[in-house]
Amino acid sequence: MLHTIENKYLKVSVSEVGAEPHSIVAGGVERLWEADPAVWGKHAPLLFPLIGRMRDGYYELDGQPVAAQKHGFCRDRHFDVVAEEPARVVFRTADDEGTQAGYPFAFELQVEFALQGATLVKTHRVTNCGTRPLPFEVGGHEAYALLGEDWQLDFAGIEGISCYGMNPDGALTLPQWQLPLPGGTLRQTPEELSIDTFVMENVPGGSVTLQQGRGAKVTVDLGDFPYLGVWTMAGVGAARYLCVEPWSALPDGTFIPRELAEKPGVRTLQPGKTCALAYRMTFA
């Protein structure tokens, strides 16, 4: 079931499955990828409690291996709607028997979508409902439609940015390499530069703007998310969408500890505590 919020600038529809946006219409134009299953059948999946795939398919908890699926389990999980207003909707999920095998923690996750003018604010509230510290990662994966071949990604005031390497299994590698940004602009997909995903940290200014073609653009303010992933499906010819992904933590890498709580960027909540992380998408 889809839940729709709108104002005079934006109309946003979000599914109960994965609390995933299926449509963002701005100025009468659909700005999200259509989720063509022949290419990539997602619009904007939620990444929790993990980002990316774990090296060799597992992480460690107190030194013991725990098998884990790529990007966590929430992207395919049913959420309840706990609040709904004309310009705001809040989704909720929590641990159960099905989550315990791959993530043995008691938690509650609420995902709020709120419209503020032409801006969509996405807030993630994680609560530790258990009796031991709760490590987690959370991230976005919005796939923006490119609206033609004339697109670019703009970084304000810089001519290059450092990116992590990536091996064939999708694990990050060192050393970092310099991604050139002539005029502060990126016009190449990761595939065109022979890497699966651009993974960056501490983006100058904390924001990036995607010019989507036909005069449309979206500015992503990273807010509480120090890492950024940029991805599109490889091997499908001209790119039809670009994912601009705020992440709270790094995906796994060859240089990263196995222990979940020790991974770069992982947040750890004490029992009974709640953490709220938000980013903003402004459409023009």
Solvent accessible surface area in square Angstrom, and as a share of the most:
residue,aa,sasa,rsa
1,M,157,0.70
2,L,88,0.44
3,H,16,0.07
4,T,58,0.34
5,I,0,0.00
6,E,92,0.41
7,N,51,0.26
8,K,173,0.73
9,Y,105,0.40
10,L,4,0.02
11,K,94,0.40
12,V,0,0.00
13,S,13,0.09
14,V,0,0.00
15,S,6,0.04
16,E,28,0.12
17,V,74,0.43
18,G,0,0.00
19,A,0,0.00
20,E,8,0.04
21,P,1,0.01
22,H,63,0.28
23,S,24,0.16
24,I,0,0.00
25,V,41,0.24
26,A,9,0.07
27,G,77,0.74
28,G,70,0.68
29,V,56,0.32
30,E,67,0.30
31,R,6,0.02
32,L,3,0.01
33,W,5,0.02
34,E,113,0.51
35,A,14,0.11
36,D,34,0.18
37,P,121,0.76
38,A,93,0.72
39,V,24,0.14
40,W,37,0.13
41,G,45,0.43
42,K,47,0.20
43,H,26,0.11
44,A,0,0.00
45,P,1,0.00
46,L,0,0.00
47,L,0,0.00
48,F,0,0.00
49,P,2,0.01
50,L,4,0.02
51,I,0,0.00
52,G,9,0.09
53,R,104,0.38
54,M,4,0.02
55,R,51,0.19
56,D,109,0.56
57,G,36,0.34
58,Y,59,0.22
59,Y,0,0.00
60,E,43,0.19
61,L,26,0.13
62,D,113,0.59
63,G,41,0.40
64,Q,121,0.54
65,P,88,0.55
66,V,18,0.10
67,A,81,0.63
68,A,19,0.15
69,Q,99,0.44
70,K,80,0.34
71,H,15,0.07
72,G,2,0.02
73,F,34,0.14
74,C,0,0.00
75,R,52,0.19
76,D,88,0.46
77,R,48,0.17
78,H,105,0.47
79,F,0,0.00
80,D,74,0.38
81,V,45,0.26
82,V,72,0.41
83,A,29,0.23
84,E,90,0.40
85,E,88,0.39
86,P,114,0.72
87,A,34,0.26
88,R,76,0.28
89,V,0,0.00
90,V,4,0.02
91,F,0,0.00
92,R,74,0.27
93,T,7,0.04
94,A,22,0.17
95,D,39,0.20
96,D,66,0.34
97,E,160,0.72
98,G,69,0.66
99,T,4,0.03
100,Q,65,0.29
101,A,92,0.72
102,G,24,0.23
103,Y,1,0.00
104,P,35,0.22
105,F,9,0.04
106,A,32,0.25
107,F,0,0.00
108,E,37,0.17
109,L,0,0.00
110,Q,44,0.19
111,V,0,0.00
112,E,18,0.08
113,F,0,0.00
114,A,14,0.11
115,L,17,0.08
116,Q,99,0.44
117,G,33,0.32
118,A,29,0.22
119,T,11,0.07
120,L,0,0.00
121,V,14,0.08
122,K,0,0.00
123,T,13,0.07
124,H,0,0.00
125,R,83,0.30
126,V,0,0.00
127,T,29,0.17
128,N,2,0.01
129,C,76,0.45
130,G,20,0.20
131,T,133,0.77
132,R,96,0.35
133,P,63,0.40
134,L,1,0.00
135,P,5,0.03
136,F,0,0.00
137,E,0,0.00
138,V,0,0.00
139,G,0,0.00
140,G,0,0.00
141,H,11,0.05
142,E,1,0.00
143,A,0,0.00
144,Y,1,0.00
145,A,15,0.12
146,L,1,0.01
147,L,30,0.15
148,G,46,0.44
149,E,146,0.65
150,D,118,0.61
151,W,26,0.09
152,Q,41,0.18
153,L,0,0.00
154,D,32,0.17
155,F,4,0.02
156,A,80,0.62
157,G,84,0.81
158,I,31,0.16
159,E,121,0.54
160,G,17,0.17
161,I,13,0.07
162,S,50,0.32
163,C,0,0.00
164,Y,13,0.05
165,G,11,0.10
166,M,39,0.17
167,N,42,0.22
168,P,142,0.89
169,D,107,0.55
170,G,13,0.13
171,A,7,0.05
172,L,0,0.00
173,T,32,0.19
174,L,96,0.48
175,P,117,0.74
176,Q,68,0.30
177,W,77,0.27
178,Q,111,0.49
179,L,0,0.00
180,P,79,0.49
181,L,0,0.00
182,P,95,0.60
183,G,67,0.65
184,G,2,0.02
185,T,15,0.09
186,L,4,0.02
187,R,147,0.53
188,Q,77,0.34
189,T,10,0.06
190,P,1,0.01
191,E,74,0.33
192,E,108,0.48
193,L,54,0.27
194,S,110,0.71
195,I,22,0.11
196,D,76,0.40
197,T,11,0.06
198,F,0,0.00
199,V,0,0.00
200,M,0,0.00
201,E,51,0.23
202,N,111,0.57
203,V,8,0.05
204,P,54,0.34
205,G,81,0.78
206,G,30,0.28
207,S,28,0.18
208,V,3,0.01
209,T,23,0.13
210,L,2,0.01
211,Q,55,0.24
212,Q,0,0.00
213,G,7,0.07
214,R,190,0.69
215,G,73,0.71
216,A,12,0.09
217,K,77,0.33
218,V,0,0.00
219,T,35,0.20
220,V,1,0.01
221,D,48,0.25
222,L,5,0.03
223,G,65,0.63
224,D,65,0.34
225,F,3,0.01
226,P,48,0.30
227,Y,20,0.08
228,L,0,0.00
229,G,0,0.00
230,V,0,0.00
231,W,33,0.12
232,T,6,0.03
233,M,60,0.27
234,A,49,0.38
235,G,64,0.61
236,V,58,0.33
237,G,65,0.63
238,A,64,0.50
239,A,20,0.15
240,R,104,0.38
241,Y,1,0.00
242,L,1,0.01
243,C,0,0.00
244,V,1,0.00
245,E,3,0.01
246,P,0,0.00
247,W,9,0.03
248,S,0,0.00
249,A,0,0.00
250,L,4,0.02
251,P,8,0.05
252,D,1,0.01
253,G,0,0.00
254,T,69,0.40
255,F,76,0.32
256,I,6,0.03
257,P,57,0.36
258,R,61,0.22
259,E,32,0.14
260,L,0,0.00
261,A,54,0.42
262,E,110,0.49
263,K,6,0.03
264,P,44,0.28
265,G,29,0.28
266,V,21,0.12
267,R,78,0.28
268,T,64,0.37
269,L,17,0.08
270,Q,95,0.42
271,P,56,0.36
272,G,62,0.59
273,K,122,0.52
274,T,76,0.44
275,C,25,0.15
276,A,56,0.43
277,L,4,0.02
278,A,25,0.19
279,Y,1,0.00
280,R,91,0.33
281,M,1,0.00
282,T,46,0.27
283,F,7,0.03
284,A,74,0.57
